[in-house]
Amino acid sequence: MSTFPGYIPELPGIAIDRFDQPVRDRAKVFFLSHCHLDHMYGLAPNQPLPGTLYVSPHSAVIVGLRYPKQTVYRMPIRERLNLSITAPTGESKYELCVRTIPAEHCPGSVMFYFETQTVRLLYTGDFRLSTESMSVIEQDNIRPEIVYLDTTFLDREYAFFPTRQQSMDRIIELCSQWLDADERNIVSLWPPATYGSEELLHQLYTHLQQRIHIFSSQRETYNHFEILKDVFTDDPVRARIHACNGKTLQGEMSCRKMDANTKYVLTVRPSARKWRNLQRDEPFWMESNKNLWFVCYSSHASSSELVEFIRILQPEARDIRFNVVEDETDRTRKQQYLQALLSPEDGSMDEEVNSESEEMYTLPYNDFSTGASTTNERTTNEWPRSGSEDESDDASMTTPPIKMAKRC
């Protein structure tokens, strides 16, 4: 879960991924990296920000549905935007150039690259980059001196994750074997977050030709993905794959929980935090209880991927600041670990790097409709859960810490 406080000392007058009143008081221009709850803290349907919110075209649709009164600017991916910033806290006016970079955490997620006459700064938000997006950073000459880094899995216990395509392939295989074994069998899929599992849902439908049942409350966001238009069904009886498990903010529960004999139900839970100390040559799936399978699936970079990312940005990037820290002890531990990884004595870390370099399916930006109506105002309690990517899916999060992540 993000602990970024929302503001950057070197860039007064802007706010990113946190929007409560203390942040609003010191900013006039606002940025949102993606639409997960821990990055949207402080947004409210009836309390628009005192300035424009800059987001990707994907995120603009979701923000428009949830916060119809908010002024939104859709930032084209990779294009430059020049802004004049006057901070309400009295600092001098300055010119700011902003670019968005695909973050590949979930559809619409972006990094922000900020440049002024004196500052070059990259805010990553949550990310896990493929080789293609790594090349974008080099092609677009992204050379920050300061990096605000997604350190969710900057931990020696999370040095390796399989690629998302490998994870999806394994989930599809488990589901296929189960459905073929008995016509009465069904699959209950527990995505790590409601929003952000679109690739997995599409590939399940494409490979198995089985429509997936979800709650009606999940539908509105998904309806704007053209590529998902045939994936879902409203029929809970005939559907053999269900992504409606777990309690939603609406209080709904799995539609088949009471109806189906448990011996016919296979539960599959993509997860990340459960997979500590996973080695490259080890299985990244396991059966926990009868008919309950966990598969390692992460939309955050592993620690080895983080090292690869930082090395691409060096030698310029020397001021690395952490976006996810539990407390001061965790910050210190992550600082020491990152320093050790960036300066390995024997070069062994290079063998552990596992970016998402293998070819994987990704939802293209032009398969997302941005012509959504924004007239249907919702309250927070009526919105489908979309939160942190581990299995707890922190949708019930309280106020995140305000403490500034220190430099490493």
N, C-alpha and C positions, 0 to 999 in steps of 0.2 A: 504494500500500500504506500502511495506517495506521501512523503513527509516534507516535500518542498513547500516553503512558506508563501509562495506566490509572487515574490518580488526579488529583484536583482539589484544590489547596491550600485553597480556600474551603469545601470539603465533606469534611472528614475522616471516615474510617470507611466510605466507599463506594468502589467500583471499577467501572470501565466498560471493556468491550472489551479487557481484558488481565488475565490471571489467573495469572501466574507467582508464585513464592514471595515475592519482595519486595513484590508487590502484595497477596497474601493476608495477609501479616504486618501490614498497616496497614489492613485493611478487614474488616467483618463483613457488609456488604450489597453485593450485586453486580448489575450490569446488563449486558445484552447487546443491542446495537442490531440485529444481524442475523447470520445464520449463514454468513459467509465467513471463511476461515481466518485472514486477517490481523487479524480482530477477535475471534478465539477462542483466541489464543495463551495457553497455560498450562492450558487445560482438559484433563483426562485421564480416561479411563473409570474407572480404579480409584482416583482421588484427587479425591473431591468437594470442592468449595469449603467453607470453614468458615462457611457461611451460605447464605441463599437466593439463587438467581439469578432476577432479574426479567426477563421476556422477553414478547414479543407471543405471542398464541395460535399463530400460524404457527410461529414459532421454537421454541415449547415442544415441538412434535411432533418437530422435528429434533433438538433437544437431548435429548429423552427417548429417542430411538432410539440416539443416539451415546453419551450419558452417563447410563445408566439409574439410577445411584446418586446423581445430583445432585438436590437439592431444588429444584424450579422453581415459580415463581409466575407464572401467566398474567395479564398486565396487559391489561385491556380497553382498546381504542384510545380515546383522548381522555378517559378517565375519570381522576379524581383519586385518588391513593393517598397516605395520610398515614402516615409512618413516624417512629419515634423512633430516632435514631442515637446510639450510644455507640461512639466510636472506640477501638480497642485501643491507640492511641498516646497516650492520656491526655487528649485534649481533652474539653471539657465536652459533656454530652449536649445534643442539639438536636432540634427537630422539623423534618421535611423533607416537603414536598408534592411529589409527582412526577406528571407527566402524560406520556402518550405521544402523539406526532404522527406520522402516516404520512410516511415518508421516500421511498417509491416508488423505492428503489434496486433492490430485489428483493422478492418476496413476504415479508411479515413484517417488513420493515425499518422501524424507527421512530427518531424523535428522542426525546430525553428533556428535558423542561423541569422544572427544579428550582427550588423556592422555599423560602427560610427567612425568618426575620424580618429578615435583613440582606442576603440574596443572591437575585438572580434570574438564572438561568443556563440557557442552551440548549446541549445537546450534540447536534450534528446527525448523528453517524455519517456514513455515505455517503448521499448523497441526490441526487435530481433531481425537482423538484416540478412537478406540473401546476398549472393555474390553480385547480382545485378545492382542492388541498391548500394553496396559498397563501392561499386564503380562509379555511381552517380556522385558520390562524395569527392572522388578524385577528378571526375570530368568537370564538375561545377566549381572546382578550386575552393572547396570548403576547408579553410585553414584556421580554425579557432585557436585563440590563446587560452580561453577559458571554456571548460566543458562542464555542464550540469548533467550528470550521468545517471542512467537507470541502474541502480545497484541492488535491485531486488535479489539477484542470485550471485552477488559478489561474495562468494564463500567457498572455501576449499572443498566443502561437501557437495558443491554443485559445479564441478569442473566440466562436466559433459552432459549434454542432452542429445538425443537423436533429433534429426531434422523433423520438422512438422510433417513432411511428406512420408517419412518412414513411420511416424506415429499413426498417421491416417491410414496408411496401407495396412498396418497391423489391426487397427480397429475394424476396418472393412472386412478383413479376413475372419476375425472373430465373429462378427455379425453374420457373415455369409455362411460359415460353417454351422452356426446355431440355427439359422432360419431354414437351411436345407435339411437339417436332421429330423425335423418334425413340423408338419404344417400347423400345429397348435402353438409352436414356439413364437415368442415375441422378444424384442430387445427394448430395454429401458436404458436410454443414454442420458448421462448426467454431464452436460457440458460444464466446463469450469466457470463460464459466465454466459448469460443469455446472449449478449452481444459480443461477437468476436469469434464465433464458431461457424461462420457461414461457409468457409471452405470445406470443413469437415462434413457439414450437412449436405452440401452440394455433391461431394464425392460419394457419400453413402447412397444418395439417390441415383447418381449416374451409374455406379457399378452394380447396385443391387436391384435397381428399378422398383424400389419400394418407397412410396410416399411416407413422409414422416409426420406424425401427429404432434402439434404444439398447441398451447393455449391460445385463445383468441387475443389475449392481452400481449402476446409475443408477436403477433402478426404484423402490427402496423409498421414497425421498423423494417422487418423483413420484406414487406411488400414493395419496398423501394429498390430492391435488388432485382434487376431484370433477370439475372441468371438463376434466381431462386423461384421464379414464378410458378413452376410446376412441381416444386419439391414437397410442399406441405399439403396436408389434408385436415379437414375438420371432423373426420369420422374416427372416433376413438375405438370403435369396435372392430372395424376391418383393418385398421392400420397395424402393421407388424413391427414398426419401429416408432418409438416414442421418445421425444425430447422434452417431455412435459413433467419430468420427475423433479422431486424436490419442491419445497415450499416457495412460492413467489411472493412478491410484495402484496399481491391481491389475496393471499391466503389460500390459493388453489393448491391442490395436491395432485400427485400422479393420478391420471384418470383411470388407470387399470389396476391401481394398488389393491382395491377391494374386490375387483372382478376376477382377476386372473389367478389361477393356481400357480403358486410361486415356483413350482418345479418346471414350469414352461417359460419362466421369465429369466432372461440373461441381462444382468446389469453391467454396463460398461462405464467406467469413470475415468476420463482423461484427467490427469493431474500432473503437478510439477513438484511441489514441496515434498511429496512422499518419497521422491527418488534421490535420496542422499547417497553420495559415494558411488554413483553408477559408473561403471567402467565401459569403455567402448565395445568390448567383446562380450558383454553380458546382455541377457534378455532385458528388454525395457518394458515388459508386461508380466503380470503375475495374477494368479487367482487367489484372492484373499479368503473368501468363503465360497461355499458351493454356489456356482452361477454368479459370482461377483468378481469381475476382472478390473484391475487397474492398469492403465497404459500411460507411460510417460509422454506427456504432451506439454510443451512450453511455448508461450508466445513472448517470453522474456529471454534475453541472451544469457547463456551460461557464463561462468567466470572466464573460461578460456576464450569465448567469443568476445567478451568485453575487452580482454587484453588485445586481441587481434584488432578490434575497433580503435582502441587508443593508439596502438602502434601506427595505424594508418594516419592518424592525426598528428603524430609527432614528426619533427622535434618541436613544432610550434606549441602544441597543447601540453602545457606544463602545470596548469592550474586546474585540477580535477576536483569537482565538488559533487557531493553525493545527494541524489534525490530521494533515496530510501534508506533511512537509518532508524533503528529502534530506539537507541539511546546513545549516550556518550561512549559507553563500552563497545557497542556495536560499531560506532563510527571509527574508533581507534583500531579495532580489529580489522575492519575493512581497509582502512588506510594502510596498515602494515602489510596486509595480504596483497593489495594491489601493487605496492612498491616492490615487494618480493617477486611478483609475477612479471613485472616490467623489466626486472634486472636479474633474470635467472643465471646462475653461475654455470650450469651445465647445459643450458639450452633445452632441457627436457620439456619445458612448457610448450615449445613449438609443436611437439608431436601430439599434444592434447587439443590443439585448436580445432574447433568443429563448427565453423560458420555454416549457415544454411546454403552451402555451395551446390548441393545436389539440386537438380531441376525439380521444381515443385509447382503445383498449381496455385495460382493466386488470383483472387477476384480482380479483374481489370477495373480501373477507375471509371471507364465509360459504360460499365454495366450497372451503374447505380443511378437511378432517376433522381434528379434534383428538383423536380417540379412538384414537390409535395405541398399540399394545402397546409396552412398553419393556423387554421381557424379553430381547430379542436383543442382547446386548452385543457391541460391535465394538471393534477396535483402530483406531488412526489409519490404519494402512496398508490397512485394508479399507474405507475410506470414500471415496465418490466425490469427486472434486476439486471444490472450490468456493472460489475465491480472488478475487484482484483482477481488475478488469474489463477490463484491457487484454489484447492478444492473447497475451502471455506467460503470463497466468493464474498468478500466482506461487504455485502450490500447493506448490512445493518450498522455500518461504521458510524462512529461518533466523530466529534471534531478531531481532525488530525492534528498532530503536534505543530506548534507555531515556530519551534526552534529552528534557527537557520542551520542548514547543513554546512559544516566547516570545510575549509579547504584541506586537501590532503597533500 
